[in-house]
Amino acid sequence: MNISIVGAGYVGLVTGVSLAEIGHNVVCIDTNKEKIEMLKIFKSPIYEPELEELISKNVKEGRLSFTHSYEEGFNNSNVIFIAVGTPSKENGKADLSAIENVASHISNFIKSNVIVVIKSTVPVGTNEYIKELLDKTNNSRFTIDIVSNPEFLREGSAINDIFNGDRIIIGAENNKASRVVEELYKPFNIPIFTTSIRSAEMIKYASNAFLATKISFINEISNLCEKLGANIDDVAIGMGKDKRIGNSFLNAGIGYGGSCFPKDTSALVQIAGNVDHNFMLLKSVIEVNKKQQMSLIEKAKKRFTSLKDLKIALLGLSFKPNTDDIRDAASIVISEELLNLGATVTAYDPVATKQAKKILNKNIYFTDSIEDAIKKANCVFILTEWEEIKKFDLSKLTELMIEPIVFDGRNCFTINQVSAHIIEYHSMGKESVINLN
Ligand SMILES: NC(=O)c1ccc[n+]([C@@H]2O[C@H](COP(=O)([O-])OP(=O)(O)OC[C@H]3O[C@@H](n4cnc5c(N)ncnc54)[C@H](O)[C@@H]3O)[C@@H](O)[C@H]2O)c1
């Protein structure tokens, strides 16, 4: 099938590459010329395991190409995926301007009937609204059908997720369009669930809101564990053994971040508000998360009284491991608050430093190694559970820091691991280890 993907970001690029890998002819369109130029020389503009290898393989085998021109991109297309961003506006609503922009170009350049598949996360009713826009502006002799096909991949394991996803959701306005999209996905051999367009749109928000709820829930339990002398690791294992609960998404920490959960939870609160529904549970989930992001700072303030003039090393800046994505990462609000409190901040991340330099405060000292970040530091904040951080030799903390004091926001180490070292270790939902002599 000839497929165009509009938006070569985390979702669009991974989708395009994967559809090419299963044999489709794919052209990825992006208005960001710099991205397109990089892709043309087989360089991925984002960090995602396995992605660069698959880009160069599929381009060389003639199934994948890149352009910034809609005319070139839509020329041969039977199916157009829209995977542009839908960020939050100031008021929490989803900003649909990029999708509207793409929709306004479609009929000008198509050369046959097409199916437009909206992969971006959009509020319930958006597909119908875009369909109206498409019909209104359709000056071609071709028909344009619309299909909602929300995406569930996770950054950091996106390629694996596309090939081994739990489900593919297809919400279509008619059976013909649905069948074409089902057919296109068949080689992945993943269960397909077909439904109405509105239900498909809702499945995406409900899924993200539920996962965010699970995270805020376990974080509240973790805060209680600290006060009551229980161990959150054991509590989570014990809970997860119940099949009705399951053991995923029960890691206590400094809350969720990234480009999806914060914006999608806010958008769902807005969507509910539009139909006079006060989504109280989700509002609390968001509040708990905001508070949780500040929990390491609260612990450090208790320990040191004042953070003024302390040197604090941040380890991990991306919102989760194996990605360079900094959007809505806890590192943004934590570093800002530490600087406000008068601390000196050093920071290290294995791959996200380039992105972090664009977004984080200019007064942060970025380093090229953990060792350089922690040298002569008064304490360390662990913000992302990168393998490199989890494997770090803790005896180096004693060697290099003024005092080896760690606030671990991702529970990278067990109490047994740290107990063998000269260290003061504060983590989430567990007793602190104070072993400085
Ligand atoms: N990132 C994720 O993990 C993830 C997972 C599931 C769903 N989603 C959803 O998928 C959508 C895309 O997210 P993303 O993280 O891939 O975003 P992204 O910011 O990484 O990528 C969006 C791309 O679209 C391009 N673009 C913007 N306007 C354009 C236009 N008019 N024409 C052509 N290209 C244009 C941008 O240059 C950018 O490269 C969002 O709605 C998001 O909520 C994201």
The ligand as an ORCA input file, in Angstrom:
! r2SCAN-3c Opt
* xyz 0 1
  N       5.304     10.479     22.014
  C       4.585      9.451     22.417
  O       5.058      8.590     23.168
  C       3.163      9.302     21.961
  C       2.502      8.068     22.163
  C       1.183      7.935     21.735
  C       0.547      9.011     21.140
  N       1.200     10.203     20.973
  C       0.485     11.292     20.306
  O       0.946     11.354     18.954
  C       0.987     12.721     18.502
  C       2.387     13.054     18.053
  O       3.259     12.985     19.167
  P       4.850     12.975     19.004
  O       5.401     12.746     20.357
  O       5.220     12.086     17.895
  O       5.090     14.499     18.571
  P       6.443     15.132     17.998
  O       6.433     16.543     18.450
  O       7.603     14.272     18.314
  O       6.237     15.071     16.425
  C       5.333     15.856     15.726
  C       5.972     16.194     14.374
  O       4.996     16.843     13.563
  C       5.644     17.843     12.805
  N       4.632     18.792     12.347
  C       3.979     19.734     13.078
  N       3.085     20.390     12.308
  C       3.170     19.832     11.070
  C       2.491     20.070      9.851
  N       1.532     20.964      9.763
  N       2.838     19.308      8.784
  C       3.804     18.371      8.867
  N       4.475     18.116      9.996
  C       4.168     18.836     11.083
  C       6.681     18.415     13.759
  O       7.721     19.091     13.061
  C       7.158     17.150     14.475
  O       8.267     16.571     13.820
  C       0.486     13.546     19.675
  O      -0.891     13.774     19.531
  C       0.756     12.659     20.875
  O      -0.113     12.929     21.945
  C       2.491     10.354     21.359
*
